[in-house]
């Protein structure tokens, strides 16, 4: 068995995760309320729903990061590290392959370097977290595990369509560069859920479910409001997206707070 990190290292990592998660929540609020310094992080101007989607992604990342830091279930970092490693590897490859077009949107060398460093950092984080043991190894129900596989496949399919810039994947029009970035976000998220499907223990899936709740709650009402505005060719996309949001929100609430074998228990240990 690999040697486990010292208590001091564990405490440092947990504190860093909580701080990072709180910072991500600030970015979430900034995207939702169009704070200029947060919007300025995004390298091109975009629409209101795209900014709201970015806010939902910030929240979906923040919640599992905070939960991992708070609970000390550090082995669950593996899934997130794989998520970001694929995300930044894919984005880096796109930047390299289409550097002439990319240079009209962002600084090529800086963007490529950032993607490479981010991918390497997350691969290193995954390698470090591999030696950690899950604290809660209670198996998850078969239906929840099946749902994780379904989410994996859906995210892969949608991510591929977005990377290829299919026009009606989202219920609102996306710029080509936005579509590609969102596509790699979805592809990375597919590994996040695939890891939960493969290592199907309670300590490895609560972060995903918490992230789903945050993501869904941020998008639910704006998507219902968008029903009155959506164009005819995007109505199917909006209906499917709303269905997925409602399903994943209900699933997450049920398994985190109601199901007898997976719900949180509000007592120590």
Secondary structure, 3 states (H helix, E strand, C coil): CCCCCCHHHHHHHHHHHHHHHHHHHHHHHHHHCCCHHHHCCCCCCCCHHHHHHHHHHHHHHHHHHHHHHHHCCHHHHHHHHHHHHHHHHHHHHHHHHCHHHHCCCCCHHHHHHHHHHHHHHHHHHHHHHCCCCCCCCCECCHHHHHHHHHHHHHHHHHHHHHHCCCCCCCCCCCCHHHHHHHHHHHHHHHHHHHHHHHCCEHHHHHHHHHHHHHHHHHHHHHHHHHCCCCCHHHHHHHHHHHHHHHHHHHHHHHHHHCCCCCCCCCCCC
